[in-house]
């Protein structure tokens, strides 16, 4: 079962609007100025730290992808820590979307 803290990997509205993804994007946005002044090694460590903080929260964040061969959203499986770190690095490098709304405390309580 998907939790509101999970990050859903994939394209489309379900992953864009999911609370866990919105929080993930906010954390990424907060860390972007730090990333921009880091060395390559420090950037990797920063992404690893972001994943660890999210995974260590209660309830923990899981980085999930659709199960191969299943309909989108029907079944989800965890991705590896390495892929979660790569996803985080990619998210930090991406241009910010003007469609990201602010996260409120109500978004975090589900």
C-alpha positions as CSV (number, residue, x, y, z in Angstrom):
1,X,0.0,0.0,0.0
2,X,1.2,3.5,-0.9
3,X,1.9,5.9,1.9
4,X,1.6,9.7,1.7
5,X,5.4,9.8,2.5
6,X,6.3,7.6,-0.5
7,X,8.0,9.0,-3.6
8,X,6.4,7.5,-6.8
9,X,8.8,7.1,-9.7
10,X,7.2,7.6,-13.1
11,X,5.6,10.2,-15.2
12,X,2.1,11.7,-15.1
13,X,-0.4,13.2,-12.7
14,X,-0.3,10.4,-10.0
15,X,3.3,11.0,-9.3
16,X,3.2,14.7,-9.8
17,X,0.4,15.2,-7.4
18,X,1.3,12.6,-4.8
19,X,2.1,14.2,-1.4
20,X,5.4,12.3,-1.0
21,X,6.6,13.6,-4.4
22,X,5.6,17.1,-3.6
23,X,7.5,17.0,-0.3
24,X,10.5,15.4,-2.2
25,X,10.5,18.3,-4.7
26,X,10.4,20.8,-1.9
27,X,13.4,19.2,-0.1
28,X,15.2,19.1,-3.5
29,X,14.4,22.8,-4.0
30,X,15.7,23.7,-0.5
31,X,19.0,21.9,-1.2
32,X,19.6,23.2,-4.7
33,X,21.7,26.3,-3.6
34,X,23.9,23.9,-1.6
35,X,24.3,21.6,-4.6
36,X,25.3,24.4,-6.9
37,X,28.4,25.2,-4.8
38,X,29.4,21.6,-4.2
39,X,32.1,19.5,-5.8
40,X,31.1,16.3,-7.6
41,X,31.9,14.2,-4.6
42,X,30.0,16.5,-2.3
43,X,27.0,16.5,-4.7
44,X,26.8,12.7,-4.5
45,X,27.0,12.9,-0.7
46,X,24.3,15.6,-0.6
47,X,21.9,13.4,-2.7
48,X,22.7,10.4,-0.5
49,X,22.0,12.5,2.6
50,X,18.6,13.7,1.2
51,X,17.6,10.0,0.6
52,X,18.7,9.0,4.0
53,X,16.8,11.8,5.8
54,X,13.6,10.9,3.9
55,X,14.0,7.2,4.6
56,X,14.8,7.8,8.3
57,X,11.6,9.8,9.0
58,X,8.6,8.2,10.6
59,X,6.8,6.9,8.7
60,X,9.7,6.3,6.3
61,X,9.8,7.4,2.7
62,X,10.0,4.6,0.2
63,X,11.0,5.3,-3.4
64,X,8.6,3.2,-5.5
65,X,8.1,2.3,-9.2
66,X,5.3,0.5,-10.9
67,X,5.7,-3.3,-10.9
68,X,6.8,-4.3,-14.4
69,X,3.8,-5.5,-16.5
70,X,1.2,-4.1,-14.1
71,X,-1.1,-1.3,-14.9
72,X,0.2,2.1,-13.6
73,X,-0.6,2.5,-10.0
74,X,-1.9,-1.1,-9.6
75,X,1.2,-2.4,-7.8
76,X,4.4,-0.7,-6.6
77,X,7.8,-2.0,-5.8
78,X,10.8,-0.3,-4.1
79,X,13.8,0.8,-6.2
80,X,17.3,0.4,-5.0
81,X,19.0,3.0,-2.8
82,X,21.4,3.7,-5.7
83,X,18.5,4.5,-8.1
84,X,16.9,6.7,-5.4
85,X,20.1,8.7,-5.2
86,X,20.3,9.0,-9.0
87,X,16.7,10.1,-9.0
88,X,17.5,12.7,-6.4
89,X,20.6,14.0,-8.3
90,X,18.4,14.3,-11.5
91,X,15.7,16.1,-9.6
92,X,18.2,18.6,-8.2
93,X,19.6,19.3,-11.7
94,X,16.2,19.8,-13.3
95,X,14.8,23.2,-13.9
96,X,12.2,24.1,-11.4
97,X,8.6,23.8,-12.4
98,X,6.3,26.8,-11.9
99,X,3.5,24.3,-11.1
100,X,4.9,23.2,-7.7
101,X,2.7,24.5,-5.0
102,X,3.6,25.1,-1.4
103,X,3.4,22.2,1.0
104,X,1.2,22.8,4.0
105,X,1.0,20.8,7.3
106,X,-2.4,19.4,6.0
107,X,-0.5,17.8,3.1
108,X,1.7,15.8,5.6
109,X,-1.2,14.4,7.7
110,X,-2.9,11.6,5.9
